[in-house]
Amino acid sequence: MKNELLAKRYTEGLAAALPDDAEYRSVFGEVGEFLGILEGHERLQALLLRPFVSSTKKAEIVEEILGRHQYKDKTRRFLMLLIEHRRLSLLPEIVRTLPSRWKELHGIRTFEVLSVVPLSDGQKKRLEAELSRLENGPVSCSYAQDPAIVGGLFIRKGNRVYDVSVKGGIERMKETIGERVPQHGD
């Protein structure tokens, strides 16, 4: 839980420091690339995440890696901040949540949409238009397939869920039936 809160703070700080779409795309790409480098080298990852290695030594290693790439100054400063505060382990969560946080800061609501089959471009367009109408503003949707929902849609925005799937309907029906069935002694 503590790491989630820390990751959220760093994500919010980075998102707030990216004023426009061009800079967001650039820095997000570079941070993601660095994470790929880190995850692609087990020894490097172990060394940079090991608590017994000094922050100074870790900073030297990261500076050497950054020196091989032409990363923006903002990317470099952010990665060095994570190293300095021994928070590099938060990077995967930061990369995962940065797109939705950046969009939210710029007034774009983000939704996760699950369906049993891929939605057509027309279906996506109609869904996004309806969500935009309901939210009174621009929306962004990420789409994925989940055969467990059987049919319909499962839509999530943060903690809010719109479950219009067959599976969700069956679950609601079970709850309703369970409430109406008299128990022994009733």
C-alpha positions as CSV (number, residue, x, y, z in Angstrom):
1,M,0.0,0.0,0.0
2,K,2.8,2.4,0.9
3,N,4.5,1.8,-2.5
4,E,1.2,2.4,-4.3
5,L,0.9,5.8,-2.6
6,L,4.5,6.7,-3.3
7,A,4.1,5.7,-6.9
8,K,1.0,7.8,-7.2
9,R,2.8,10.8,-5.8
10,Y,5.7,10.5,-8.2
11,T,3.3,9.9,-11.1
12,E,1.3,13.0,-10.2
13,G,4.5,15.0,-9.9
14,L,5.8,13.9,-13.3
15,A,2.4,14.3,-15.0
16,A,2.1,17.9,-13.6
17,A,5.5,18.7,-14.9
18,L,4.5,17.9,-18.5
19,P,2.7,20.9,-19.9
20,D,1.8,19.7,-23.4
21,D,1.2,16.6,-25.4
22,A,4.5,16.7,-27.3
23,E,6.6,16.9,-24.1
24,Y,4.4,14.2,-22.4
25,R,4.9,11.8,-25.4
26,S,8.6,12.4,-25.4
27,V,9.2,12.0,-21.7
28,F,6.8,9.0,-21.4
29,G,8.6,7.3,-24.3
30,E,12.0,7.9,-22.7
31,V,10.9,6.7,-19.3
32,G,9.4,3.6,-20.8
33,E,12.5,3.0,-22.9
34,F,14.6,3.2,-19.7
35,L,12.3,0.8,-18.0
36,G,12.7,-1.6,-20.9
37,I,16.5,-1.3,-20.6
38,L,16.3,-2.0,-16.9
39,E,13.9,-5.0,-17.3
40,G,16.0,-6.4,-20.1
41,H,19.1,-6.7,-18.0
42,E,18.7,-8.8,-14.8
43,R,22.1,-7.9,-13.4
44,L,21.6,-4.2,-14.0
45,Q,18.1,-4.4,-12.4
46,A,19.5,-6.3,-9.4
47,L,22.3,-3.9,-8.9
48,L,20.1,-0.8,-9.2
49,L,17.4,-2.2,-6.9
50,R,19.8,-3.6,-4.3
51,P,19.5,-1.6,-1.1
52,F,23.2,-2.2,-0.2
53,V,24.5,-0.3,-3.2
54,S,25.0,3.4,-2.5
55,S,22.9,6.0,-4.3
56,T,26.0,7.6,-5.6
57,K,27.1,4.4,-7.3
58,K,23.6,3.8,-8.7
59,A,23.6,7.4,-10.0
60,E,26.9,6.8,-11.7
61,I,25.6,3.7,-13.4
62,V,22.3,5.5,-14.5
63,E,24.3,8.5,-15.8
64,E,26.4,6.2,-17.9
65,I,23.2,4.6,-19.4
66,L,21.6,8.0,-19.9
67,G,24.8,9.3,-21.6
68,R,24.3,6.7,-24.3
69,H,20.9,8.0,-25.1
70,Q,19.7,11.5,-25.9
71,Y,17.0,11.8,-23.2
72,K,15.4,15.1,-22.4
73,D,16.7,16.9,-19.3
74,K,13.3,16.4,-17.6
75,T,13.5,12.6,-18.1
76,R,17.1,12.6,-16.8
77,R,16.2,14.6,-13.7
78,F,13.1,12.4,-13.0
79,L,15.1,9.2,-13.2
80,M,17.9,10.6,-11.1
81,L,15.3,11.7,-8.5
82,L,14.1,8.1,-8.3
83,I,17.7,6.9,-7.8
84,E,18.5,9.6,-5.2
85,H,15.4,8.7,-3.1
86,R,15.8,4.9,-3.6
87,R,12.5,4.7,-5.5
88,L,13.5,3.1,-8.8
89,S,11.4,0.1,-7.9
90,L,8.3,2.3,-8.4
91,L,9.2,2.9,-12.1
92,P,7.0,0.1,-13.5
93,E,3.9,1.4,-11.7
94,I,4.7,5.0,-12.7
95,V,5.0,4.0,-16.3
96,R,1.7,2.0,-16.1
97,T,-0.3,4.8,-14.6
98,L,1.2,7.9,-16.1
99,P,-0.9,8.0,-19.3
100,S,-4.2,8.0,-17.4
101,R,-3.0,10.5,-14.8
102,W,-1.7,12.9,-17.5
103,K,-4.9,12.7,-19.4
104,E,-7.0,13.4,-16.2
105,L,-4.9,16.4,-15.4
106,H,-5.7,17.8,-18.8
107,G,-9.5,17.1,-18.5
108,I,-9.6,13.8,-20.4
109,R,-11.5,11.0,-18.5
110,T,-10.0,7.6,-19.0
111,F,-12.0,4.4,-19.3
112,E,-11.0,0.7,-19.5
113,V,-13.4,-1.2,-21.8
114,L,-13.6,-5.0,-21.8
115,S,-15.6,-7.0,-24.4
116,V,-15.6,-10.6,-25.4
117,V,-14.8,-9.7,-29.0
118,P,-13.0,-6.7,-30.4
119,L,-15.2,-3.7,-31.0
120,S,-15.5,-2.2,-34.5
121,D,-14.3,1.4,-35.1
122,G,-17.9,2.5,-35.4
123,Q,-18.8,0.8,-32.0
124,K,-15.8,2.4,-30.3
125,K,-16.8,5.8,-31.8
126,R,-20.4,5.5,-30.6
127,L,-19.3,4.3,-27.1
128,E,-16.8,7.2,-26.7
129,A,-19.4,9.7,-27.9
130,E,-21.9,8.4,-25.3
131,L,-19.2,8.4,-22.5
132,S,-18.2,11.9,-23.5
133,R,-21.8,13.0,-23.2
134,L,-22.2,11.4,-19.8
135,E,-18.9,12.9,-18.5
136,N,-19.5,16.3,-20.1
137,G,-16.0,16.3,-21.6
138,P,-13.4,14.4,-23.6
139,V,-12.7,10.8,-22.9
140,S,-10.1,8.2,-23.8
141,C,-10.7,4.5,-23.8
142,S,-8.4,1.5,-23.7
143,Y,-9.9,-1.6,-25.1
144,A,-9.2,-5.3,-24.3
145,Q,-10.9,-8.6,-24.7
146,D,-12.0,-10.9,-21.9
147,P,-13.9,-14.1,-22.8
148,A,-15.1,-14.5,-19.2
149,I,-17.6,-11.7,-19.6
150,V,-19.5,-13.8,-22.2
151,G,-21.1,-10.8,-23.9
152,G,-21.8,-7.1,-23.5
153,L,-19.3,-4.7,-22.0
154,F,-17.5,-4.1,-18.8
155,I,-16.5,-0.4,-18.4
156,R,-14.3,1.0,-15.6
157,K,-13.2,4.5,-14.7
158,G,-11.2,4.4,-11.5
159,N,-13.4,2.9,-8.9
160,R,-16.6,3.4,-10.9
161,V,-17.8,0.3,-12.9
162,Y,-20.5,0.0,-15.6
163,D,-21.1,-3.7,-15.9
164,V,-23.5,-4.4,-18.8
165,S,-22.0,-7.8,-19.5
166,V,-23.9,-11.1,-19.5
167,K,-21.7,-12.3,-16.7
168,G,-22.6,-9.2,-14.6
169,G,-26.3,-9.6,-15.4
170,I,-26.2,-13.2,-14.2
171,E,-24.4,-12.2,-11.0
172,R,-27.0,-9.5,-10.3
173,M,-29.8,-12.0,-11.0
174,K,-28.2,-14.5,-8.5
175,E,-28.1,-11.7,-5.9
176,T,-31.8,-10.8,-6.5
177,I,-32.9,-14.5,-6.4
178,G,-30.9,-15.0,-3.3
179,E,-32.6,-12.1,-1.6
180,R,-36.1,-13.5,-2.5
181,V,-35.6,-17.2,-1.5
182,P,-37.0,-17.8,1.9
183,Q,-34.5,-19.2,4.4
184,H,-35.3,-22.2,6.7
185,G,-37.5,-21.0,9.5
186,D,-39.0,-18.0,7.5
